Each structure stands twice: as C-alpha cells, then as structure tokens.
Amino acid sequence: MKKVALHNLGCKVNAYETEAMQEMLENEGYEIVPFKEGADIYIINTCTVTNIADRKSRQMLHRARKMNPDAIVVAAGCYVQAQENEHHELDSCIDIVIGNNKKQDLIQILDEYESKCKTEKVIDINHTNEYENLNLSRTGEHTRAYIKVQDGCNQFCSYCIIPFARGRVRSRSLEDVVQEVTTLSGNGYKEVVLTGIHLSSYGIDFEEQEARKKTDLLTLILAVHEIPGIERIRLGSLEPRIITEEFAKTIAGLPKMCPHFHLSLQSGCDATLKRMNRRYTTGEYYEKCELLRKYFDHPALTTDVIVGFPGETEEEFEESKAFVDKVNFYETHIFKYSKREGTRAAVMENQVPEQIKSERSAQLIELGAKKQEAYEKEMVGKDVEILVEEPAQINGKEVQVGHTKEYIKVALESDENLQNHIVKARIDDHSQIIH
C-alpha cells in the first residue's frame, strides 16, 4: 500500500479538486498521510495567480523532493498548465505533470508511471469544451461542502492569467451537481457552497444545446434548493452583472439561501476598472449592491480590492477608497497588485512602487476593519441561526463555534456537543463574535 501526501495551493476550486483526488486515491487503496517525510508519492495542486503563487508552487515541489528523494513528485494544476502554455522548461524535481482537466485521470497516470520514466498530461486547455469529471462524497469539513460547478473564464481581466491556465468557460451538468449534492446531503452535510472559476458564467456554454438552453446559475440554485437535507446554500464569488432584479428577488424567496454575497470589485475607480478590463462601472456595481439590500434584510456583502494597480494615481486611489466607504461592505479583502508575467498589466507603464502599495493597503485595511465592526455591532440583539461546526474553549469556557447565515463566526456557551446542528440564538454581545 503506497503512502500519498497531498498539498493544496490556491482557491476553493483547487481545494475541491485536491479533495476529489484524495477520494480517488483512497478508493483505490492508497494510504493518505500528512505532508511530511515518509510518503511514497507527493501530489501538489499548484497555483499560478501571481508570480508569488508560482514561487510557492516551486517551493512546495522542491520541499517534497527533499523530504524523500526517492518519492514520486506530482505537479498538478494551474502552475504547470501555465508553464506549458508559456513554453517554459519545467523543474527537474517533477516526475509527473498533470494539467487542468486531467486530474480525473490521476489513477491511470500513476499506473502509467510504472512503465515510463516521466509522465506529462497537459492538454491545450484553451481549446477544449470538456468539463472535468470529478466528484466528492465527503470533504475535510464536517458541516459545509464546497461544490465545484464550473471551470474556466472568458473575461480576460488585464491582470489575470487564469483564462490561460483554466481555459474557456465549461459548466458541469445540472444533473451531475444535483447527484453530488444529494450524496453529500445523505452523508450529513447541511450546507453547500457553489463555487467555480467564474461562477456567474455557469451555463453560458450550454446555450447551443437545446435541452439545456435555459440552464443558468439561477436554475442551478433552484434545483439544489429542492434537495432534502440541505438547509443552507451559499454562493462563491460573483460578478456584479449577474445581480438582476429577477435574480435578487428569486433567491430572496428561497429559505435556504444565505444572505452572504461576495461581489468582486477590484477597484472603486472607473478609470482603474477600465484598465483592468472589468466591464462594469462603479455606478453599476453600487446598483447591484442596493438590489441585494432591497430584497434581503441586512445582507453581508464582501469584496476584493486591488491597490496599486499600474497607473493608479493618488486621486484614483482616493476615489476607490471613497467608493469602498460608500458601499459599507461587511468584509473587504485587500490585495497589493502583484505582477503576473504573461498578462497585459505586467507590461503596463507607471507601475506603482511597493511602498505606496503598502501605504494604500494599510488605509483600506483600517477602513475595512471599521466597516466590519460596524456591521457586527448592528447584528447584536438580532436572532440568528447558527450552524455549529466544532466545540472549543475560549477564556476557560466551553463553547460551540459556528457561522450564521451571514457567515459571521460566533461562539455559544455550551458544553453540549451541537456539531452539525442548526441552533437558533440571539447575539447578545459583540464579544460572541470570533475573528
């Protein structure tokens, strides 16, 4: 029985794929072990979103080789896919390369390695319509399951390499998603999070197929809502354009829908958004936020913002900061712009110095913390439903920790094991909220 250690880098989609690979290995009799010395096979599911992500991917591959020079080192995912597309020489520490859309063949590839010295499975990801067939019946979490329903992206934002690493939009069939969620529900999972590389594009590749012509993200949400045992539906990152009056009104009428929405912003300045090729204005973005607030009571809106994008002047940053202040997000994830070779932004003029990026990042982090505290204070005194995830001890007290539908992490005083139960409670004190 060979021992396999897996390590994931990057996004929730990558995490899903890593868990799916682990389940395939377990089903074939491989023993899964921690990522440390002693494994026969090391599998690193890589990331390539920035140059820093590339470096971390290389570091993990070299760490695996050092831990066991005789082990089989497998590099999977976006980093090796992008390297192939850019015709870079791959690292000599790698024994097996598995690009995107080929992780489903992991067992076959490992078998082939027995008869070949080196194996490479990297397809031309930019010219495939195939959705990779991966499935899960359980996950590392005990209450919440992330479900990959879509892959690829057609947006080509000027800072992003992902369309080249993941290819064009490919959607998972509605029937396959329903089957997987039904299985997970049967195994006790109460909450599902629908995720994808560009989730808002779900179903656009079905348009030429008459039988699936009306399948879009809203259709998928409605189908998942009907599955018995699932009590919560959460969505991964959304593009603002998907929030129409019909979309917001329909999902607001679904009892299982969580009022927690991550709408990717990236900048609150229209000039910067145009250079980013984001395809919406701040006015349109704000309109979508107000639509959600129209149909949901106090929804938690979260977002991402990049500071120091090439050409961002002090005036543009102040405009972006003022817009973030105006929207009143629950959480704002701040990223300093990081070059990614192979993107248009990497060769743009007027690159912003690191010191200025850091100063701007600090300002937005401070603003975000104030907005988060204000939102949480507004939740004090409200009755909420908490999906309990685990027991813990805080300040010497036995508590149960879980998340509200708004994805606020809270602690309930109790020595009773309430794991995977939904408990109705009132947030009596801001100190109940955990960061």
TALIN-V113545 format. One record per residue. N is the residue number from 1. OMEGA is omega in whole degrees, 0 to 359 (* if undefined). Layout:
# TALIN-V113545
N OMEGA
N OMEGA
This chain:
# TALIN-V113545
1 182
2 180
3 182
4 174
5 180
6 176
7 182
8 172
9 173
10 196
11 179
12 177
13 176
14 181
15 177
16 183
17 178
18 178
19 178
20 177
21 179
22 180
23 177
24 181
25 179
26 180
27 179
28 175
29 176
30 177
31 180
32 182
33 178
34 182
35 177
36 183
37 174
38 180
39 175
40 182
41 174
42 179
43 178
44 175
45 195
46 179
47 182
48 188
49 176
50 174
51 178
52 177
53 176
54 182
55 179
56 178
57 179
58 181
59 181
60 178
61 178
62 177
63 178
64 181
65 180
66 182
67 176
68 182
69 182
70 183
71 172
72 180
73 182
74 175
75 182
76 167
77 197
78 182
79 182
80 177
81 181
82 179
83 178
84 181
85 181
86 176
87 176
88 176
89 181
90 185
91 182
92 180
93 183
94 176
95 183
96 177
97 177
98 180
99 178
100 185
101 178
102 180
103 179
104 181
105 186
106 184
107 178
108 181
109 177
110 178
111 180
112 182
113 180
114 182
115 179
116 183
117 182
118 183
119 176
120 177
121 178
122 180
123 172
124 188
125 183
126 180
127 176
128 176
129 185
130 172
131 184
132 185
133 175
134 182
135 176
136 171
137 177
138 180
139 179
140 176
141 185
142 184
143 188
144 180
145 174
146 184
147 176
148 183
149 187
150 177
151 175
152 182
153 179
154 191
155 180
156 171
157 191
158 180
159 195
160 179
161 191
162 177
163 180
164 180
165 184
166 178
167 182
168 183
169 175
170 185
171 178
172 182
173 179
174 182
175 181
176 178
177 180
178 180
179 181
180 179
181 177
182 177
183 180
184 176
185 179
186 178
187 171
188 181
189 183
190 183
191 174
192 176
193 180
194 184
195 177
196 176
197 174
198 190
199 183
200 181
201 183
202 174
203 183
204 179
205 178
206 191
207 181
208 179
209 189
210 184
211 183
212 189
213 184
214 180
215 175
216 184
217 179
218 177
219 180
220 179
221 180
222 180
223 179
224 180
225 183
226 185
227 180
228 177
229 176
230 183
231 179
232 173
233 178
234 182
235 173
236 184
237 182
238 168
239 184
240 185
241 181
242 182
243 174
244 177
245 180
246 182
247 183
248 181
249 183
250 183
251 177
252 179
253 181
254 184
255 183
256 185
257 179
258 179
259 184
260 187
261 177
262 179
263 182
264 180
265 180
266 174
267 176
268 179
269 183
270 181
271 178
272 178
273 180
274 178
275 178
276 185
277 184
278 169
279 171
280 177
281 178
282 178
283 178
284 180
285 182
286 178
287 180
288 177
289 180
290 175
291 179
292 180
293 177
294 187
295 178
296 177
297 175
298 180
299 176
300 179
301 179
302 185
303 173
304 175
305 175
306 175
307 177
308 176
309 182
310 179
311 181
312 179
313 177
314 180
315 179
316 177
317 180
318 176
319 179
320 180
321 180
322 179
323 177
324 177
325 182
326 185
327 182
328 176
329 171
330 177
331 177
332 179
333 186
334 178
335 171
336 181
337 179
338 180
339 170
340 178
341 180
342 178
343 180
344 183
345 183
346 181
347 177
348 176
349 175
350 173
351 185
352 179
353 183
354 181
355 179
356 176
357 182
358 179
359 180
360 178
361 181
362 179
363 182
364 176
365 178
366 178
367 180
368 179
369 178
370 180
371 179
372 179
373 180
374 179
375 183
376 178
377 178
378 179
379 180
380 182
381 180
382 174
383 184
384 173
385 184
386 172
387 185
388 185
389 184
390 172
391 178
392 176
393 181
394 181
395 177
396 181
397 175
398 182
399 173
400 186
401 178
402 181
403 171
404 177
405 179
406 182
407 171
408 181
409 185
410 179
411 176
412 177
413 179
414 174
415 177
416 179
417 183
418 184
419 179
420 173
421 173
422 186
423 174
424 182
425 176
426 175
427 185
428 188
429 179
430 181
431 176
432 184
433 184
434 177
435 *
